[in-house]
């Protein structure tokens, strides 16, 4: 096994452990609140026992799930969350519903403030999970030109890099499908320069940028289709909101039908 492969396996194990801990916290934290309520006399014993029974039942499922090999765990998650998968040239592309930070990929794309500041939306969530050092590095490399990309470390996240792309000249400014395509292309090109194999891209230019989910999805897809891969083998188009994921799935399904 090469050093690169060994490092990937180590990252994968750490990533799986982080998922297990997150799911465990999701069970324990509500139970802890119920225990506090019981101790304060605000919760009946029967209701506390129901909560304990629920956590015990769910904990068995979590334990069983994470006994599997890492690749099996990741495949099961993908089966639940992937909405559409296809091949675009030599790249495996999938539309997925979920949190971009719960993906095991080499890089995640951040729709960035051109100043590198990470306070809202995807950027704020990445900073909260990965640490302030991501923002510090992004700010040091700013300003980020419209449609351009920069890379930073991933802080406490298990990714190798965060790729930041600017969709507007000013914070909260308007974007366009052409800018989205430029930004997606820049992210893919930079990922290749960094010799990365997998990348996750959220909706770009939506929200304050004013680009519709369908236009954003189409622009990102065109960037992928025009890209000539060297190291990249896998691209995940991901969002937490159904309309954006549906737009990603539609553009992939249309491509599949036309190429089939």
Number of C-alpha atoms within 10 A of each C-alpha: 6 7 8 9 10 11 11 18 14 12 19 19 15 15 20 20 14 15 16 16 13 13 14 16 12 12 19 15 11 13 17 13 11 20 19 13 14 15 12 9 10 11 14 12 13 9 12 16 13 11 18 18 12 13 18 13 11 15 16 10 11 16 12 10 15 16 10 11 12 18 13 13 16 17 12 12 13 16 11 11 15 18 17 19 17 15 15 21 14 14 20 15 22 23 30 29 22 19 15 23 18 15 22 20 23 23 29 28 28 28 27 29 27 27 19 25 21 24 15 12 12 20 20 16 17 26 22 14 13 20 15 14 15 24 24 15 16 25 17 11 15 14 16 22 16 20 22 20 27 25 23 18 18 23 19 15 21 24 23 19 23 26 26 25 29 30 34 24 17 13 16 15 13 16 23 20 23 15 22 33 25 22 28 31 25 21 28 26 18 17 28 17 11 15 13 20 18 22 26 26 22 27 28 32 29 23 14 12 18 16 20 19 20 21 22 27 30 20 24 27 22 17 19 20 16 11 19 15 18 14 15 21 17 20 23 22 26 25 22 14 12 12 13 25 25 20 20 31 24 18 20 23 16 11 16 14 8 8 8 6
